[in-house]
Amino acid sequence: MFALASGERMGELRLVCHPSVSVIASKFATSSLWAAHQGEGDLGLVEPYSAESALVVRQDLAVLAVWLQPDAAEFIAAIQSGIALGEAAGIAVHTAGNSDLTQTLGHLMTHGALTSIHLPQRLDS
């Protein structure tokens, strides 16, 4: 637990996503269009040819779609494939360069998209 609190091994963390988690990455404004049609945005302000991504997750009996930064799709896909947090962050930064991974992690935690976080044991201990 101390290693987690100090951040010493933060990059080694393995995050496990809820089975319902999907990410939709589109070259169109799918997230904004969806939100506008759900009464959560102004359809007149949507730029339809703007690339967007969305986190889709089931919360209880409802399906939630949350707008994401474009690079978040790569980050979440890396996490879902079992890649450690540090390496997943590296993939996102390499893909987009200006990643706000704090916001993406916040979305995952806030919307119940993570089921567990593991810190693998070191073999050299």
Buried (B, 14 or more C-beta within 10 A) or exposed (E): EEEEEEEEBBEBBBBBBBEEBBBBBBEBBBBBBBBBEEEEBEEEEBEEEBEBBBBBBBEEEEEBBBBBBBBBBBBBBBBBEEBBBEEBBBBBBEBBEEBBBEEBBEBBEEBBBBEEEEBEEEEEE
